[in-house]
Amino acid sequence: MKRKALMAKLKAMDMEVETTETFYGPGGSAGGIWIKDGDGATNDRGHEPFNYYSWEWDADEEFYTMNTRNDVRAMLTKAGWFSEPYDSMTFMLWEI
């Protein structure tokens, strides 16, 4: 999935998104998506899409894998992208 289409899909999920060029500035890492606030829309269990501290309470990865809610991670993988935390509230998405 192209970046613009994925950004639109994430915005529809109530996530604040921008390009990594906006985050890093000129000469920085290009081509990715900056998730400004990892909270976004919660699912029916109240779990936000990204949670930097999920390993503390979800060690068995029932809900999160590598800080990304499993359904969001599956959607990203299917679209050809992966997530990585920058800090506890900032996540970057990159094409696989």
C-alpha positions in Angstrom: 0.0 0.0 0.0 1.3 3.4 -0.9 2.1 5.8 2.0 -0.6 8.3 1.1 -3.3 5.6 1.2 -2.0 4.1 4.5 -1.9 7.6 6.0 -5.6 8.1 5.0 -6.5 4.8 6.6 -4.7 5.6 9.8 -6.4 9.0 10.0 -9.7 7.2 9.6 -8.7 5.3 12.7 -8.4 8.6 14.6 -4.6 8.6 14.5 -2.5 11.8 14.1 -0.1 11.1 11.3 2.4 13.0 9.3 5.4 12.1 7.1 8.8 11.3 8.6 10.2 14.2 6.6 8.1 16.5 8.7 9.5 14.9 11.9 13.2 14.6 11.0 13.4 17.7 8.8 15.6 18.2 5.7 18.1 15.5 5.2 16.4 13.1 7.7 14.8 9.7 7.1 12.4 9.9 4.3 9.5 7.7 3.1 8.0 6.8 6.4 4.9 7.7 8.5 5.1 9.5 11.8 2.4 8.6 14.3 2.3 11.7 16.5 0.5 10.2 19.4 0.4 6.4 19.8 -3.0 6.5 21.5 -5.4 6.9 18.5 -8.7 5.1 18.6 -9.1 2.3 21.1 -10.7 -1.0 20.3 -13.7 -2.5 22.3 -11.3 -3.5 25.1 -9.9 0.0 25.4 -6.5 -0.8 23.9 -4.9 1.9 21.9 -3.2 1.0 18.5 0.4 1.5 19.9 1.6 1.0 23.5 5.2 1.4 24.4 4.7 -0.2 27.8 2.6 -3.2 26.7 5.4 -5.6 27.5 4.9 -4.8 31.2 1.4 -6.2 31.3 1.1 -8.2 28.1 4.2 -10.4 28.2 2.4 -13.2 26.4 1.6 -10.9 23.5 -2.1 -11.6 23.7 -3.0 -8.1 22.6 0.3 -6.5 21.5 3.4 -7.6 19.6 6.4 -5.3 19.7 4.3 -2.4 21.1 1.7 -2.6 18.3 -1.8 -4.0 18.9 -2.0 -7.3 17.0 -4.9 -6.3 14.7 -3.1 -3.1 13.7 0.2 -5.0 13.2 -1.6 -7.5 10.9 -3.1 -4.6 8.9 0.3 -3.0 8.6 2.0 -6.2 7.6 -0.7 -6.9 5.0 -0.1 -3.4 3.6 3.7 -4.0 3.5 4.7 -1.8 6.5 6.0 -2.2 10.0 6.1 -0.1 13.1 8.9 1.0 15.4 8.8 3.1 18.5 10.8 6.3 18.6 9.8 7.1 22.2 6.9 6.2 24.4 4.4 8.3 22.5 6.0 8.5 19.0 6.0 5.7 16.5 7.4 5.5 13.0 6.0 3.3 10.2 8.3 2.1 7.4 7.8 0.0 4.3 9.0 -3.6 4.5 
